Amino acid sequence: MITTIDILQAIPKLPQEDCFRIAETLLQTLQAQTAIPTREQINQQLQIAALLAVEDYINDPELTAFTALDGEDFYEYA
């Protein structure tokens, strides 16, 4: 029988694409199982979602186009 510890030890050895697929599946499973999530569950889901978004930001330059403006001053006009 495979234990939770076995699974957790195997995950870092998998290709990144498989890790993202596992994270996405886990997130969907947790959302389906949880009617009213706790604050901790919400934070865990947000962490997983952030990890899943990393690949998009790395591979899609349109998502990071505005980072070229990071060094510029911001002025608010009223």
N, CA, C and O atoms as a CHARMM CRD file, in Angstrom:
* protein
*
  312
    1    1 MET  N      0.84100  -1.18600   0.00000 PROA 1      0.00000
    2    1 MET  CA     0.00000   0.00000   0.00000 PROA 1      0.00000
    3    1 MET  C      0.88400   1.24700   0.00000 PROA 1      0.00000
    4    1 MET  O      1.85200   1.32800   0.75700 PROA 1      0.00000
    5    2 ILE  N      0.55300   2.20100  -0.83800 PROA 2      0.00000
    6    2 ILE  CA     1.30700   3.44900  -0.91300 PROA 2      0.00000
    7    2 ILE  C      0.81800   4.37900   0.18900 PROA 2      0.00000
    8    2 ILE  O     -0.38500   4.57500   0.36200 PROA 2      0.00000
    9    3 THR  N      1.75500   4.94400   0.92600 PROA 3      0.00000
   10    3 THR  CA     1.39700   5.84800   2.01600 PROA 3      0.00000
   11    3 THR  C      1.53100   7.29900   1.56500 PROA 3      0.00000
   12    3 THR  O      2.10000   7.59100   0.51300 PROA 3      0.00000
   13    4 THR  N      1.00100   8.18600   2.37200 PROA 4      0.00000
   14    4 THR  CA     1.12400   9.61800   2.09700 PROA 4      0.00000
   15    4 THR  C      2.59100  10.01700   2.03900 PROA 4      0.00000
   16    4 THR  O      2.98500  10.81600   1.18900 PROA 4      0.00000
   17    5 ILE  N      3.38900   9.47500   2.92400 PROA 5      0.00000
   18    5 ILE  CA     4.82100   9.78600   2.94300 PROA 5      0.00000
   19    5 ILE  C      5.48000   9.34600   1.64500 PROA 5      0.00000
   20    5 ILE  O      6.31700  10.06900   1.10500 PROA 5      0.00000
   21    6 ASP  N      5.11500   8.16600   1.13200 PROA 6      0.00000
   22    6 ASP  CA     5.65800   7.68700  -0.14900 PROA 6      0.00000
   23    6 ASP  C      5.32900   8.66700  -1.27300 PROA 6      0.00000
   24    6 ASP  O      6.18300   8.99400  -2.09600 PROA 6      0.00000
   25    7 ILE  N      4.09700   9.12400  -1.29400 PROA 7      0.00000
   26    7 ILE  CA     3.66000  10.06300  -2.33500 PROA 7      0.00000
   27    7 ILE  C      4.42600  11.37100  -2.22100 PROA 7      0.00000
   28    7 ILE  O      4.92900  11.88400  -3.22100 PROA 7      0.00000
   29    8 LEU  N      4.52100  11.91600  -1.01000 PROA 8      0.00000
   30    8 LEU  CA     5.20900  13.19000  -0.80700 PROA 8      0.00000
   31    8 LEU  C      6.69000  13.10000  -1.15200 PROA 8      0.00000
   32    8 LEU  O      7.27500  14.08000  -1.61400 PROA 8      0.00000
   33    9 GLN  N      7.29700  11.95600  -0.93800 PROA 9      0.00000
   34    9 GLN  CA     8.70400  11.77400  -1.29100 PROA 9      0.00000
   35    9 GLN  C      8.88800  11.60200  -2.79700 PROA 9      0.00000
   36    9 GLN  O      9.94100  11.94700  -3.33200 PROA 9      0.00000
   37   10 ALA  N      7.88200  11.07500  -3.48200 PROA 10     0.00000
   38   10 ALA  CA     7.98500  10.84500  -4.92700 PROA 10     0.00000
   39   10 ALA  C      7.75400  12.11900  -5.73100 PROA 10     0.00000
   40   10 ALA  O      8.31300  12.26800  -6.81800 PROA 10     0.00000
   41   11 ILE  N      6.95000  13.02700  -5.22300 PROA 11     0.00000
   42   11 ILE  CA     6.58100  14.22500  -5.98800 PROA 11     0.00000
   43   11 ILE  C      7.79300  15.03900  -6.44300 PROA 11     0.00000
   44   11 ILE  O      7.84700  15.40900  -7.61500 PROA 11     0.00000
   45   12 PRO  N      8.77000  15.33700  -5.57700 PROA 12     0.00000
   46   12 PRO  CA     9.91400  16.13600  -6.04700 PROA 12     0.00000
   47   12 PRO  C     10.72700  15.46300  -7.15100 PROA 12     0.00000
   48   12 PRO  O     11.48400  16.13500  -7.85200 PROA 12     0.00000
   49   13 LYS  N     10.58500  14.17200  -7.31300 PROA 13     0.00000
   50   13 LYS  CA    11.33700  13.43700  -8.33200 PROA 13     0.00000
   51   13 LYS  C     10.64500  13.47100  -9.69500 PROA 13     0.00000
   52   13 LYS  O     11.23500  13.07600 -10.70000 PROA 13     0.00000
   53   14 LEU  N      9.40300  13.93800  -9.73000 PROA 14     0.00000
   54   14 LEU  CA     8.62900  13.96800 -10.96900 PROA 14     0.00000
   55   14 LEU  C      8.97100  15.19800 -11.79300 PROA 14     0.00000
   56   14 LEU  O      9.45500  16.19200 -11.25200 PROA 14     0.00000
   57   15 PRO  N      8.72200  15.14000 -13.10900 PROA 15     0.00000
   58   15 PRO  CA     8.89100  16.32900 -13.93700 PROA 15     0.00000
   59   15 PRO  C      7.92900  17.43300 -13.47900 PROA 15     0.00000
   60   15 PRO  O      6.85900  17.15300 -12.93900 PROA 15     0.00000
   61   16 GLN  N      8.32500  18.68000 -13.70300 PROA 16     0.00000
   62   16 GLN  CA     7.53200  19.82200 -13.25800 PROA 16     0.00000
   63   16 GLN  C      6.10400  19.77300 -13.81100 PROA 16     0.00000
   64   16 GLN  O      5.15200  20.09200 -13.09900 PROA 16     0.00000
   65   17 GLU  N      5.95900  19.38300 -15.05200 PROA 17     0.00000
   66   17 GLU  CA     4.62800  19.31500 -15.66500 PROA 17     0.00000
   67   17 GLU  C      3.71500  18.35400 -14.89700 PROA 17     0.00000
   68   17 GLU  O      2.54000  18.64900 -14.68200 PROA 17     0.00000
   69   18 ASP  N      4.25400  17.21600 -14.48900 PROA 18     0.00000
   70   18 ASP  CA     3.47100  16.25400 -13.70600 PROA 18     0.00000
   71   18 ASP  C      3.11500  16.81900 -12.33400 PROA 18     0.00000
   72   18 ASP  O      2.01400  16.59400 -11.83200 PROA 18     0.00000
   73   19 CYS  N      4.04700  17.54900 -11.73000 PROA 19     0.00000
   74   19 CYS  CA     3.76900  18.16200 -10.42000 PROA 19     0.00000
   75   19 CYS  C      2.62700  19.16000 -10.52700 PROA 19     0.00000
   76   19 CYS  O      1.75900  19.20100  -9.65600 PROA 19     0.00000
   77   20 PHE  N      2.61600  19.96600 -11.58600 PROA 20     0.00000
   78   20 PHE  CA     1.52700  20.92000 -11.78000 PROA 20     0.00000
   79   20 PHE  C      0.20200  20.19100 -12.00800 PROA 20     0.00000
   80   20 PHE  O     -0.83700  20.61400 -11.50200 PROA 20     0.00000
   81   21 ARG  N      0.24200  19.10100 -12.76700 PROA 21     0.00000
   82   21 ARG  CA    -0.96800  18.32600 -13.02100 PROA 21     0.00000
   83   21 ARG  C     -1.51300  17.74300 -11.71000 PROA 21     0.00000
   84   21 ARG  O     -2.72100  17.75000 -11.47300 PROA 21     0.00000
   85   22 ILE  N     -0.61800  17.24600 -10.87500 PROA 22     0.00000
   86   22 ILE  CA    -1.02300  16.71200  -9.57200 PROA 22     0.00000
   87   22 ILE  C     -1.61200  17.81700  -8.71000 PROA 22     0.00000
   88   22 ILE  O     -2.65500  17.62800  -8.08400 PROA 22     0.00000
   89   23 ALA  N     -0.95400  18.97000  -8.67300 PROA 23     0.00000
   90   23 ALA  CA    -1.44200  20.08900  -7.86200 PROA 23     0.00000
   91   23 ALA  C     -2.82500  20.53400  -8.32400 PROA 23     0.00000
   92   23 ALA  O     -3.69800  20.81100  -7.50100 PROA 23     0.00000
   93   24 GLU  N     -3.02300  20.60300  -9.63100 PROA 24     0.00000
   94   24 GLU  CA    -4.32100  21.01600 -10.16400 PROA 24     0.00000
   95   24 GLU  C     -5.40800  20.00300  -9.80500 PROA 24     0.00000
   96   24 GLU  O     -6.51200  20.38300  -9.41500 PROA 24     0.00000
   97   25 THR  N     -5.09500  18.72300  -9.93600 PROA 25     0.00000
   98   25 THR  CA    -6.05600  17.67700  -9.58800 PROA 25     0.00000
   99   25 THR  C     -6.40000  17.72700  -8.11000 PROA 25     0.00000
  100   25 THR  O     -7.56600  17.60400  -7.73600 PROA 25     0.00000
  101   26 LEU  N     -5.39100  17.90700  -7.26900 PROA 26     0.00000
  102   26 LEU  CA    -5.63600  18.01100  -5.83100 PROA 26     0.00000
  103   26 LEU  C     -6.50800  19.21500  -5.49800 PROA 26     0.00000
  104   26 LEU  O     -7.41300  19.11900  -4.66900 PROA 26     0.00000
  105   27 LEU  N     -6.24100  20.33900  -6.13700 PROA 27     0.00000
  106   27 LEU  CA    -7.03800  21.53800  -5.89700 PROA 27     0.00000
  107   27 LEU  C     -8.49700  21.29700  -6.27200 PROA 27     0.00000
  108   27 LEU  O     -9.40000  21.67000  -5.52400 PROA 27     0.00000
  109   28 GLN  N     -8.72600  20.68500  -7.41100 PROA 28     0.00000
  110   28 GLN  CA   -10.09800  20.39500  -7.83600 PROA 28     0.00000
  111   28 GLN  C    -10.77800  19.41900  -6.88300 PROA 28     0.00000
  112   28 GLN  O    -11.95600  19.57900  -6.56200 PROA 28     0.00000
  113   29 THR  N    -10.04400  18.41400  -6.43600 PROA 29     0.00000
  114   29 THR  CA   -10.59600  17.43600  -5.49600 PROA 29     0.00000
  115   29 THR  C    -10.95300  18.09700  -4.17400 PROA 29     0.00000
  116   29 THR  O    -12.02300  17.84500  -3.61800 PROA 29     0.00000
  117   30 LEU  N    -10.06200  18.93800  -3.67100 PROA 30     0.00000
  118   30 LEU  CA   -10.32400  19.63400  -2.40800 PROA 30     0.00000
  119   30 LEU  C    -11.52500  20.56300  -2.52200 PROA 30     0.00000
  120   30 LEU  O    -12.33500  20.65400  -1.59900 PROA 30     0.00000
  121   31 GLN  N    -11.64000  21.24500  -3.64100 PROA 31     0.00000
  122   31 GLN  CA   -12.78100  22.13900  -3.83500 PROA 31     0.00000
  123   31 GLN  C    -14.08400  21.35200  -3.86300 PROA 31     0.00000
  124   31 GLN  O    -15.09200  21.80800  -3.32200 PROA 31     0.00000
  125   32 ALA  N    -14.07600  20.19500  -4.47600 PROA 32     0.00000
  126   32 ALA  CA   -15.28600  19.37800  -4.56300 PROA 32     0.00000
  127   32 ALA  C    -15.66300  18.79200  -3.20500 PROA 32     0.00000
  128   32 ALA  O    -16.84600  18.62600  -2.90900 PROA 32     0.00000
  129   33 GLN  N    -14.67900  18.48100  -2.38900 PROA 33     0.00000
  130   33 GLN  CA   -14.93300  17.85200  -1.09400 PROA 33     0.00000
  131   33 GLN  C    -15.31300  18.85100  -0.00700 PROA 33     0.00000
  132   33 GLN  O    -15.92000  18.47300   0.99500 PROA 33     0.00000
  133   34 THR  N    -14.97100  20.09100  -0.18900 PROA 34     0.00000
  134   34 THR  CA   -15.14400  21.07800   0.86600 PROA 34     0.00000
  135   34 THR  C    -16.31700  21.99600   0.55400 PROA 34     0.00000
  136   34 THR  O    -16.29400  22.73300  -0.43200 PROA 34     0.00000
  137   35 ALA  N    -17.33200  21.94700   1.39200 PROA 35     0.00000
  138   35 ALA  CA   -18.48600  22.82600   1.19900 PROA 35     0.00000
  139   35 ALA  C    -18.13900  24.24900   1.62800 PROA 35     0.00000
  140   35 ALA  O    -18.28200  25.17900   0.83500 PROA 35     0.00000
  141   36 ILE  N    -17.69100  24.43500   2.85600 PROA 36     0.00000
  142   36 ILE  CA   -17.29400  25.75000   3.36000 PROA 36     0.00000
  143   36 ILE  C    -15.84000  25.63300   3.81500 PROA 36     0.00000
  144   36 ILE  O    -15.56000  25.07600   4.87700 PROA 36     0.00000
  145   37 PRO  N    -14.92100  26.15800   3.01100 PROA 37     0.00000
  146   37 PRO  CA   -13.50900  25.98800   3.34900 PROA 37     0.00000
  147   37 PRO  C    -13.10200  26.82900   4.56200 PROA 37     0.00000
  148   37 PRO  O    -13.63000  27.91600   4.79400 PROA 37     0.00000
  149   38 THR  N    -12.16000  26.29900   5.31700 PROA 38     0.00000
  150   38 THR  CA   -11.59200  27.04500   6.43300 PROA 38     0.00000
  151   38 THR  C    -10.56200  28.03200   5.88600 PROA 38     0.00000
  152   38 THR  O    -10.17800  27.95000   4.72000 PROA 38     0.00000
  153   39 ARG  N    -10.12100  28.95500   6.71900 PROA 39     0.00000
  154   39 ARG  CA    -9.10500  29.92700   6.31000 PROA 39     0.00000
  155   39 ARG  C     -7.83000  29.19000   5.86900 PROA 39     0.00000
  156   39 ARG  O     -7.19700  29.57300   4.88500 PROA 39     0.00000
  157   40 GLU  N     -7.46700  28.15200   6.58900 PROA 40     0.00000
  158   40 GLU  CA    -6.27300  27.37800   6.24300 PROA 40     0.00000
  159   40 GLU  C     -6.43700  26.70800   4.87800 PROA 40     0.00000
  160   40 GLU  O     -5.49800  26.68600   4.08200 PROA 40     0.00000
  161   41 GLN  N     -7.61300  26.16500   4.60900 PROA 41     0.00000
  162   41 GLN  CA    -7.85800  25.52600   3.31300 PROA 41     0.00000
  163   41 GLN  C     -7.81200  26.55300   2.18300 PROA 41     0.00000
  164   41 GLN  O     -7.28400  26.27500   1.10700 PROA 41     0.00000
  165   42 ILE  N     -8.36100  27.72900   2.43100 PROA 42     0.00000
  166   42 ILE  CA    -8.31600  28.79400   1.41900 PROA 42     0.00000
  167   42 ILE  C     -6.86800  29.16900   1.13000 PROA 42     0.00000
  168   42 ILE  O     -6.47800  29.31000  -0.02900 PROA 42     0.00000
  169   43 ASN  N     -6.07400  29.32900   2.18200 PROA 43     0.00000
  170   43 ASN  CA    -4.66300  29.67300   1.99600 PROA 43     0.00000
  171   43 ASN  C     -3.92300  28.58500   1.22900 PROA 43     0.00000
  172   43 ASN  O     -3.08900  28.88800   0.37500 PROA 43     0.00000
  173   44 GLN  N     -4.21700  27.33100   1.52300 PROA 44     0.00000
  174   44 GLN  CA    -3.58000  26.22900   0.80000 PROA 44     0.00000
  175   44 GLN  C     -3.97700  26.25600  -0.67500 PROA 44     0.00000
  176   44 GLN  O     -3.13800  26.05200  -1.55200 PROA 44     0.00000
  177   45 GLN  N     -5.24900  26.50800  -0.94100 PROA 45     0.00000
  178   45 GLN  CA    -5.71800  26.56200  -2.32300 PROA 45     0.00000
  179   45 GLN  C     -5.08100  27.73400  -3.06600 PROA 45     0.00000
  180   45 GLN  O     -4.73400  27.61200  -4.24100 PROA 45     0.00000
  181   46 LEU  N     -4.92700  28.86600  -2.38500 PROA 46     0.00000
  182   46 LEU  CA    -4.28600  30.02200  -3.00900 PROA 46     0.00000
  183   46 LEU  C     -2.81800  29.73900  -3.31000 PROA 46     0.00000
  184   46 LEU  O     -2.30400  30.15800  -4.34800 PROA 46     0.00000
  185   47 GLN  N     -2.15300  29.04000  -2.42000 PROA 47     0.00000
  186   47 GLN  CA    -0.75900  28.67800  -2.65800 PROA 47     0.00000
  187   47 GLN  C     -0.63700  27.75800  -3.86900 PROA 47     0.00000
  188   47 GLN  O      0.25600  27.93500  -4.69800 PROA 47     0.00000
  189   48 ILE  N     -1.51700  26.79300  -3.97200 PROA 48     0.00000
  190   48 ILE  CA    -1.50000  25.87800  -5.11800 PROA 48     0.00000
  191   48 ILE  C     -1.79900  26.64400  -6.40300 PROA 48     0.00000
  192   48 ILE  O     -1.13400  26.43800  -7.41800 PROA 48     0.00000
  193   49 ALA  N     -2.79700  27.52500  -6.36200 PROA 49     0.00000
  194   49 ALA  CA    -3.14600  28.31600  -7.54500 PROA 49     0.00000
  195   49 ALA  C     -1.97500  29.19800  -7.97000 PROA 49     0.00000
  196   49 ALA  O     -1.71300  29.35100  -9.16300 PROA 49     0.00000
  197   50 ALA  N     -1.27700  29.77400  -7.00500 PROA 50     0.00000
  198   50 ALA  CA    -0.11500  30.60700  -7.32500 PROA 50     0.00000
  199   50 ALA  C      0.97700  29.77100  -7.98500 PROA 50     0.00000
  200   50 ALA  O      1.61200  30.22000  -8.93900 PROA 50     0.00000
  201   51 LEU  N      1.19400  28.57400  -7.48900 PROA 51     0.00000
  202   51 LEU  CA     2.19000  27.69500  -8.10100 PROA 51     0.00000
  203   51 LEU  C      1.80200  27.33100  -9.53000 PROA 51     0.00000
  204   51 LEU  O      2.65300  27.26100 -10.41600 PROA 51     0.00000
  205   52 LEU  N      0.52500  27.10400  -9.74200 PROA 52     0.00000
  206   52 LEU  CA     0.05700  26.77100 -11.08900 PROA 52     0.00000
  207   52 LEU  C      0.20300  27.96100 -12.03300 PROA 52     0.00000
  208   52 LEU  O      0.43000  27.77200 -13.22800 PROA 52     0.00000
  209   53 ALA  N      0.07800  29.17900 -11.51800 PROA 53     0.00000
  210   53 ALA  CA     0.18200  30.37700 -12.35300 PROA 53     0.00000
  211   53 ALA  C      1.62100  30.66300 -12.76300 PROA 53     0.00000
  212   53 ALA  O      1.84800  31.34900 -13.75900 PROA 53     0.00000
  213   54 VAL  N      2.58300  30.15800 -12.02600 PROA 54     0.00000
  214   54 VAL  CA     3.99100  30.41800 -12.32200 PROA 54     0.00000
  215   54 VAL  C      4.32400  30.01800 -13.75200 PROA 54     0.00000
  216   54 VAL  O      4.98300  30.77100 -14.46900 PROA 54     0.00000
  217   55 GLU  N      3.87900  28.85500 -14.16600 PROA 55     0.00000
  218   55 GLU  CA     4.18100  28.37900 -15.51700 PROA 55     0.00000
  219   55 GLU  C      3.62400  29.33900 -16.57300 PROA 55     0.00000
  220   55 GLU  O      4.28600  29.60500 -17.57600 PROA 55     0.00000
  221   56 ASP  N      2.42100  29.85700 -16.35700 PROA 56     0.00000
  222   56 ASP  CA     1.83600  30.81700 -17.29600 PROA 56     0.00000
  223   56 ASP  C      2.69200  32.07700 -17.38500 PROA 56     0.00000
  224   56 ASP  O      2.95600  32.57000 -18.48200 PROA 56     0.00000
  225   57 TYR  N      3.12400  32.59800 -16.24800 PROA 57     0.00000
  226   57 TYR  CA     3.91900  33.82300 -16.24200 PROA 57     0.00000
  227   57 TYR  C      5.30300  33.61100 -16.84200 PROA 57     0.00000
  228   57 TYR  O      5.87500  34.53200 -17.42600 PROA 57     0.00000
  229   58 ILE  N      5.83800  32.41600 -16.70300 PROA 58     0.00000
  230   58 ILE  CA     7.14700  32.12300 -17.29400 PROA 58     0.00000
  231   58 ILE  C      7.03900  32.00500 -18.81000 PROA 58     0.00000
  232   58 ILE  O      7.93100  32.45300 -19.53000 PROA 58     0.00000
  233   59 ASN  N      5.96100  31.41100 -19.30000 PROA 59     0.00000
  234   59 ASN  CA     5.83600  31.09800 -20.72400 PROA 59     0.00000
  235   59 ASN  C      5.04900  32.11600 -21.53800 PROA 59     0.00000
  236   59 ASN  O      5.01100  32.00300 -22.76300 PROA 59     0.00000
  237   60 ASP  N      4.41900  33.10500 -20.91000 PROA 60     0.00000
  238   60 ASP  CA     3.60200  34.06700 -21.65100 PROA 60     0.00000
  239   60 ASP  C      4.10500  35.48700 -21.39400 PROA 60     0.00000
  240   60 ASP  O      3.76600  36.08700 -20.37400 PROA 60     0.00000
  241   61 PRO  N      4.91400  36.03100 -22.31300 PROA 61     0.00000
  242   61 PRO  CA     5.48300  37.36200 -22.09800 PROA 61     0.00000
  243   61 PRO  C      4.42700  38.46800 -21.99700 PROA 61     0.00000
  244   61 PRO  O      4.71000  39.53000 -21.44300 PROA 61     0.00000
  245   62 GLU  N      3.23400  38.24400 -22.51500 PROA 62     0.00000
  246   62 GLU  CA     2.18600  39.25900 -22.39500 PROA 62     0.00000
  247   62 GLU  C      1.77700  39.47400 -20.94000 PROA 62     0.00000
  248   62 GLU  O      1.32900  40.56300 -20.57900 PROA 62     0.00000
  249   63 LEU  N      1.92400  38.45300 -20.10500 PROA 63     0.00000
  250   63 LEU  CA     1.55500  38.58300 -18.69500 PROA 63     0.00000
  251   63 LEU  C      2.56700  39.39100 -17.89700 PROA 63     0.00000
  252   63 LEU  O      2.25500  39.88700 -16.81500 PROA 63     0.00000
  253   64 THR  N      3.77400  39.52400 -18.42700 PROA 64     0.00000
  254   64 THR  CA     4.81000  40.26400 -17.70800 PROA 64     0.00000
  255   64 THR  C      5.24900  41.52100 -18.45400 PROA 64     0.00000
  256   64 THR  O      6.25600  42.12800 -18.09100 PROA 64     0.00000
  257   65 ALA  N      4.52000  41.91900 -19.48100 PROA 65     0.00000
  258   65 ALA  CA     4.90800  43.07000 -20.29900 PROA 65     0.00000
  259   65 ALA  C      5.02400  44.34600 -19.48100 PROA 65     0.00000
  260   65 ALA  O      5.91300  45.15900 -19.73500 PROA 65     0.00000
  261   66 PHE  N      4.15100  44.53800 -18.51400 PROA 66     0.00000
  262   66 PHE  CA     4.15400  45.77800 -17.74900 PROA 66     0.00000
  263   66 PHE  C      5.24900  45.82600 -16.68400 PROA 66     0.00000
  264   66 PHE  O      5.43300  46.86000 -16.04300 PROA 66     0.00000
  265   67 THR  N      5.97500  44.73000 -16.48500 PROA 67     0.00000
  266   67 THR  CA     7.06900  44.77500 -15.51400 PROA 67     0.00000
  267   67 THR  C      8.19000  45.67900 -16.00300 PROA 67     0.00000
  268   67 THR  O      9.05400  46.07000 -15.21800 PROA 67     0.00000
  269   68 ALA  N      8.18900  46.01400 -17.28600 PROA 68     0.00000
  270   68 ALA  CA     9.17200  46.95900 -17.80800 PROA 68     0.00000
  271   68 ALA  C      8.98800  48.33200 -17.16800 PROA 68     0.00000
  272   68 ALA  O      9.91700  49.14000 -17.16200 PROA 68     0.00000
  273   69 LEU  N      7.81100  48.60100 -16.63400 PROA 69     0.00000
  274   69 LEU  CA     7.51800  49.89100 -16.00200 PROA 69     0.00000
  275   69 LEU  C      7.79000  49.88800 -14.50300 PROA 69     0.00000
  276   69 LEU  O      7.56400  50.90200 -13.84300 PROA 69     0.00000
  277   70 ASP  N      8.26000  48.79800 -13.95700 PROA 70     0.00000
  278   70 ASP  CA     8.44100  48.67800 -12.50700 PROA 70     0.00000
  279   70 ASP  C      9.32900  49.76200 -11.91200 PROA 70     0.00000
  280   70 ASP  O      9.09000  50.19200 -10.78300 PROA 70     0.00000
  281   71 GLY  N     10.32100  50.20400 -12.62000 PROA 71     0.00000
  282   71 GLY  CA    11.24000  51.20200 -12.07500 PROA 71     0.00000
  283   71 GLY  C     10.75300  52.63100 -12.19500 PROA 71     0.00000
  284   71 GLY  O     11.36100  53.53500 -11.62200 PROA 71     0.00000
  285   72 GLU  N      9.67100  52.85900 -12.92500 PROA 72     0.00000
  286   72 GLU  CA     9.17700  54.21600 -13.14500 PROA 72     0.00000
  287   72 GLU  C      8.31400  54.68600 -11.98500 PROA 72     0.00000
  288   72 GLU  O      7.67700  53.89100 -11.29500 PROA 72     0.00000
  289   73 ASP  N      8.31200  56.00500 -11.78700 PROA 73     0.00000
  290   73 ASP  CA     7.47200  56.59400 -10.74800 PROA 73     0.00000
  291   73 ASP  C      6.01100  56.48000 -11.13500 PROA 73     0.00000
  292   73 ASP  O      5.65800  56.50700 -12.31400 PROA 73     0.00000
  293   74 PHE  N      5.17700  56.35400 -10.13200 PROA 74     0.00000
  294   74 PHE  CA     3.73500  56.25100 -10.34300 PROA 74     0.00000
  295   74 PHE  C      3.09400  57.55200  -9.88800 PROA 74     0.00000
  296   74 PHE  O      3.31000  58.00100  -8.76200 PROA 74     0.00000
  297   75 TYR  N      2.31700  58.14400 -10.75300 PROA 75     0.00000
  298   75 TYR  CA     1.62300  59.38200 -10.41400 PROA 75     0.00000
  299   75 TYR  C      0.13100  59.14100 -10.48200 PROA 75     0.00000
  300   75 TYR  O     -0.37700  58.55300 -11.43600 PROA 75     0.00000
  301   76 GLU  N     -0.55600  59.60000  -9.46700 PROA 76     0.00000
  302   76 GLU  CA    -2.00600  59.44200  -9.42000 PROA 76     0.00000
  303   76 GLU  C     -2.63100  60.79200  -9.75400 PROA 76     0.00000
  304   76 GLU  O     -2.37800  61.78900  -9.07700 PROA 76     0.00000
  305   77 TYR  N     -3.43500  60.81300 -10.78600 PROA 77     0.00000
  306   77 TYR  CA    -4.09500  62.04600 -11.20400 PROA 77     0.00000
  307   77 TYR  C     -5.54300  62.00900 -10.76900 PROA 77     0.00000
  308   77 TYR  O     -6.24700  61.02100 -10.98200 PROA 77     0.00000
  309   78 ALA  N     -5.97900  63.09000 -10.16000 PROA 78     0.00000
  310   78 ALA  CA    -7.36700  63.14200  -9.68700 PROA 78     0.00000
  311   78 ALA  C     -8.17300  64.12000 -10.49100 PROA 78     0.00000
  312   78 ALA  O     -9.36400  64.29600 -10.23500 PROA 78     0.00000
